[in-house]
Amino acid sequence: MRIPSKKECYQLIRKMEMLDHIVSHSILVCQVATFLVDKLEQQQIYLNRDMVHASALLHDITKTRSFETRENHAHTGEQLLHRLGYQEVGHIVGQHVRLKTYGPSKTIFEAEIVNYADKRVLHDKVVSLNERMTYILNKYGIVREHRQRIRWLWEKTKRLEEKIFKSLLLSPEDLTGVLDPDVCRKEFFTYRQINPSSAQDGKK
C-alpha cells in the first residue's frame, strides 16, 4: 500500500496547477476528515489516518482542468492516482462525490469519511449538510434528472451522517465550530512554502 506524504500531495497539487481556492477547500476537507478520524479513534474505531489525510488533500486533484475539459473529476482523479501507484488513495478519491456502495454495514470506512467531509465544506467554510446540498442542488440541479440524482445523494448522505455521528460524542452541528480557521490558513502557507513558485498565482 502506497500513500503519498503531505509534501508529495502538495507537489502533485502544484504539478496539476490546482487553483488556490480549490487548494484551500481541499485543505479544509482534510482538516474535517482527520478531525473525524481522531474523534472516532477516541471511541475505539480505528481508520487509516494517513490514507484519509492524503485522499482528502487530493480529492479534487483534476477538478481545475475539468472546468475546461468537462471531465468527471472524481473518475479522472482516481485514474491519475492509479497511474502514479496510489491505488488505495485513488479508490477513495473516486468516491468523494458518490460512494460506490451505500450499504447497511455499521462499519465506517475511510472513503465514507472523505466523502462526508467534502459534503460539509462549501468553498473554504464548514457548513451544515443541508446548506452544502442546497448549494449543489441550486448549482447543478437545473435539469430534472440531475435534481433527482442530487436529492437521492442528499438522502444517502444524511444516512451516512447519522451512521458516523452515532459513534461520536458530538453532533453534526458541533462540527461547524470546532475547527480553528487559523489552522487552515497556516496549512495553506505550508503549501506555499513547499511550492514557492506556485502556478496558481493570479488565477483566483
Secondary structure, 3 states (H helix, E strand, C coil): CCCCCHHHHHHHHHHCCCCHHHHHHHHHHHHHHHHHHHHHHHCCCCCCHHHHHHHHHCCCCCHHHHHHHCCCHHHHHHHHHHHCCCHHHHHHHCCCCCCCCCCCCCCCCHHHHHHHHHHCEECCEECCHHHHHHHHHHHHCCCHHHHHHHHHHHHHHHHHHHHHHCCCCCCHHHHHHHCCHHHHHHHHHHHHHHCCCCCCCCCC
